Amino acid sequence: MSTYYYKSVQWLPVDIREAWLFFSSAKNLEKITPPDMKFKIRTALEDREIYKGMLIRYTVSPLLGIPVSWQTEITEVDPPFRFTDSQLKGPFALWEHTHSFTAKNNGTLMEDIVKYRLPFGVLGKLTHQLVVKRRIKSIFDYRKQVLEDLF
C-alpha cells in the first residue's frame, strides 16, 4: 500500500492568534470545504477550541456525490502553532492532516501536510492517479480561495 503526501502553503494577512482562533474552531470546516462535497458536521460541537482527544463525526461526499461517514480525532495540539487530525473511520486506509502556523511578514504562514493511504491495493493506486490526487488538490485550491476572501 503506497503512502502519499499533499502539501499546501498559504500566507494569510492576519496575526497567528487570529489564524489559530479560526482554524481551531471545528465549526469553520464547513466554510472552507467545497459545497459539492456536502460536508455536514454530525458532532454537537461546543464553542471552544479543539483539544487533544476531541472526536469529530461528519458526513462528506468526496466522489460522485456518494455520502461517506467520517470520524477524526484531534491527536496533537500545540497552540497557536500546530494541530493534527487523524481519521478513525472513513474512506482512507490512513489520513493524517497536520496544520501548522508560523508568524511571518506581519501575517501567518499556514502549512497543511496530509499523509494518506488508499485501501484496495492496485485499485487504490489507480484511483489515486485518476481521481483522488486531483480531488485533494481541488479541495485545497478551493480552501485557498475562500481564505483569501475571508481574510
C-alpha positions as CSV (number, residue, x, y, z in Angstrom):
1,M,0.0,0.0,0.0
2,S,1.5,3.3,-1.1
3,T,1.6,6.3,1.3
4,Y,1.0,9.7,-0.4
5,Y,1.6,13.3,0.8
6,Y,0.0,16.5,-0.1
7,K,1.3,19.9,1.0
8,S,-0.3,23.3,0.7
9,V,1.2,26.6,1.9
10,Q,-0.6,29.9,2.1
11,W,0.2,33.2,3.7
12,L,-2.7,34.9,5.5
13,P,-2.7,38.6,6.3
14,V,-3.7,38.1,9.9
15,D,-1.7,37.5,13.1
16,I,-1.1,34.0,14.2
17,R,-3.6,34.2,17.1
18,E,-6.4,35.2,14.7
19,A,-5.5,32.4,12.3
20,W,-5.4,29.9,15.2
21,L,-8.8,31.1,16.5
22,F,-10.3,30.5,13.1
23,F,-8.8,27.1,12.4
24,S,-9.1,25.7,15.9
25,S,-12.8,26.0,15.7
26,A,-14.1,22.9,14.1
27,K,-17.3,24.7,13.1
28,N,-15.2,26.6,10.4
29,L,-14.5,23.4,8.5
30,E,-17.9,23.8,6.7
31,K,-16.9,27.3,5.5
32,I,-13.7,26.1,3.8
33,T,-14.9,22.9,2.2
34,P,-16.3,22.9,-1.4
35,P,-20.1,22.9,-1.4
36,D,-20.3,19.9,-3.8
37,M,-18.8,17.8,-1.0
38,K,-22.0,18.3,1.1
39,F,-19.9,18.5,4.3
40,K,-22.0,18.2,7.4
41,I,-20.7,18.0,11.0
42,R,-22.6,15.4,13.0
43,T,-21.0,16.0,16.3
44,A,-22.5,18.6,18.7
45,L,-19.6,21.0,19.0
46,E,-19.0,23.2,22.0
47,D,-18.0,26.8,21.4
48,R,-14.4,26.1,22.3
49,E,-11.1,25.4,20.7
50,I,-10.1,22.0,19.5
51,Y,-8.3,19.8,22.1
52,K,-6.3,16.6,22.1
53,G,-8.6,13.7,22.0
54,M,-11.5,15.6,20.5
55,L,-13.7,13.4,18.2
56,I,-15.5,15.0,15.2
57,R,-18.0,13.0,13.2
58,Y,-19.3,14.2,9.8
59,T,-20.6,13.1,6.5
60,V,-19.0,14.2,3.3
61,S,-19.5,13.3,-0.4
62,P,-15.9,13.3,-1.8
63,L,-16.6,11.5,-5.0
64,L,-19.6,11.0,-7.3
65,G,-22.0,12.5,-4.6
66,I,-21.8,9.4,-2.5
67,P,-22.1,10.2,1.2
68,V,-19.4,8.8,3.4
69,S,-19.3,8.8,7.2
70,W,-16.0,10.1,8.5
71,Q,-14.7,10.4,12.1
72,T,-11.5,12.2,13.0
73,E,-9.6,12.6,16.3
74,I,-7.5,15.6,17.2
75,T,-4.3,13.8,18.0
76,E,-1.9,16.7,18.6
77,V,-2.5,20.3,19.7
78,D,0.2,23.0,20.2
79,P,-1.5,26.4,20.2
80,P,-1.1,28.6,18.2
81,F,1.4,26.7,16.1
82,R,0.1,23.3,15.1
83,F,-2.6,20.6,15.4
84,T,-3.1,17.3,13.7
85,D,-6.3,15.4,13.0
86,S,-6.3,11.7,12.1
87,Q,-9.1,9.7,10.5
88,L,-10.6,7.0,12.8
89,K,-13.3,6.0,10.4
90,G,-13.7,6.9,6.7
91,P,-12.7,6.2,3.1
92,F,-8.9,6.2,3.6
93,A,-6.7,3.5,5.0
94,L,-4.7,6.3,6.6
95,W,-5.4,10.1,6.8
96,E,-3.3,12.4,9.0
97,H,-3.6,16.1,8.4
98,T,-1.2,18.5,10.2
99,H,-2.0,22.2,10.2
100,S,1.0,24.5,11.1
101,F,1.1,28.2,11.6
102,T,4.1,30.5,11.7
103,A,4.2,34.2,12.2
104,K,5.8,35.7,9.1
105,N,5.8,39.1,7.3
106,N,3.1,40.7,9.5
107,G,0.9,37.8,8.9
108,T,0.7,34.0,9.2
109,L,2.2,31.3,7.0
110,M,-0.1,28.4,7.1
111,E,1.1,24.9,6.0
112,D,-1.1,21.8,5.6
113,I,0.6,18.5,5.2
114,V,-1.7,15.5,4.6
115,K,-0.3,12.0,4.8
116,Y,-2.7,9.4,3.4
117,R,-3.1,5.9,2.0
118,L,-5.9,4.4,0.0
119,P,-7.3,0.9,0.5
120,F,-7.7,-1.7,-2.2
121,G,-4.0,-2.2,-3.3
122,V,-3.5,-1.8,-7.0
123,L,-7.1,-0.5,-7.5
124,G,-6.3,2.2,-4.8
125,K,-3.2,3.2,-6.7
126,L,-5.1,3.5,-9.9
127,T,-7.9,5.5,-8.2
128,H,-5.3,7.8,-6.7
129,Q,-3.7,8.6,-10.1
130,L,-7.0,9.0,-11.9
131,V,-9.2,10.8,-9.3
132,V,-8.0,11.2,-5.7
133,K,-4.8,13.2,-6.2
134,R,-6.6,15.8,-8.3
135,R,-9.6,15.9,-5.9
136,I,-7.4,16.6,-2.9
137,K,-5.7,19.4,-4.9
138,S,-9.0,20.9,-5.9
139,I,-10.2,20.9,-2.2
140,F,-7.1,22.8,-1.1
141,D,-7.4,25.2,-4.1
142,Y,-10.9,25.9,-3.1
143,R,-9.8,26.4,0.5
144,K,-7.1,28.9,-0.5
145,Q,-9.6,31.0,-2.5
146,V,-12.1,31.0,0.4
147,L,-9.4,32.0,2.9
148,E,-8.3,34.8,0.5
149,D,-11.8,36.1,0.5
150,L,-12.3,35.7,4.3
151,F,-9.1,37.4,5.3
